[in-house]
């Protein structure tokens, strides 16, 4: 086996460091994906338990208006929370 030059050793160490960083990032991405899957499974569990079919529910008359109303309420709640944070924090 041939000896590595100083430049080759430095490049090898830099590559090893980059590989370690990429492996850490991948591990974090997998953990986030697993958490998202778990949250979705929890939601689906309750929808199944309550025998709710969201596709059928949203196809009914008035569903668009209901979603618009929910969006308005969510926006108001967000504004109140933001205002509360600004005042208290």
C-alpha positions, 0 to 999 in steps of 0.5 A: 500500500502506498503512503498518502501525501499530506494533501491526499490525507487532508482531502480524505479527512474532509471527505470523511467529515462530509460523509459524517455530516451527511449521515447525521442529516439523513438520520435527522430527516428519517426521524422527522419523516417517522414523526410525520408518519406517526402523526398521520397514523394517529389522525387516520386512526381517529378518522377510522374509529369515528367512521369518518370519510373526509372525501365524502364529507368534503364532497357534500354541499356546503363543505367549501363554505365550511372550510372557508369559515374554518380558515377565517377562524384559524387566521383570527386565532393566529392573530390573537396568539401573535398579539398575545406573544407581542404583548406578553413576551 
